[in-house]
Amino acid sequence: MTKETVSQIKERIAERFDILDILTQECLKGNSRALIVSGPPGLGKSFTVERRLKESSNELFYSIVKGYVRPTGLFTMLYKHRNKGDVLVFDDADTIFFDDTSLNLLKTVCDTAEKRTVSWLSRTNFKDDDNENIPKSFDFEGSVIFITNLDFDALIAKSHKLAPHLKALISRAHYIDLGMKSKEDYVVRIQQVIENGLLSALNESEREDVTHFLKSNINKLRELSLRMAIKLGAIRRGKSDWEKIARVTCCKN
């Protein structure tokens, strides 16, 4: 297999982020019911989605849910965002994929059926923000976006225990793998974001120094992420001995 050139990697990653932007806008317009975004942490997938949400904040009701989510909390949040045009974003809330009850709720709201009725038929009573009872069943007409570090395709290929559920979600939602698998991919992505304005407080020579340090220490850095680039930028700015500081604080021994 022919190895990709840096130019080809840049083009591939840029294309996928462009598609992510397009699909995010479709969800915000209510034209798409569900979007799953998969990619490594710290490389801009959340930023791309959140930027569009902020731009549409005056016309849009949305929430971003992060961290641990119980099925009861999921049911409540789905009810809160049940109306057409509402958007519910799960960002790094992967626990919802490891619970059968949550997965069944998600399959319902992502379904392509004309009517998506969410039900919780138990004695549990839920309250909304006004302390009113939430009905046991309701129609969901909003859109859902999942931002995850999980590689659905890889888990399915390995016949992971989640594979049947992940297949079901992919069949119901737009799924985009941002295509960043190698360290070289990570560095190319970071360089793209730097070229697009990250580290704008630095001059061109200083930004080039940061990029060169990333490339030269690709196997030594504690992490390859935009956060690391920002750390290096802060160290680089106006310091002649910045590389010594960077090696000690940002690289593994």
Secondary structure, 3 states (H helix, E strand, C coil): CCCCCHHHHHHHHHHHHHHHHHHHHHHHCCCCCEEEEECCCCCCHHHHHHHHHHHCCCCCCEEEEECCCCHHHHHHHHHHCCCCCCEEEEECCHHHHHCHHHHHHHHHHHCCCCCCEEECCCCCCEECCCCCEECCEEECCCEEEEEECCCHHHHHHCCCCCHHHHHHHHHHCEEEECCCCCHHHHHHHHHHHHHCCCCCCCCHHHHHHHHHHHHHCCCCECCCCHHHHHHHHHHHCCCCCHHHHHHHHHECC
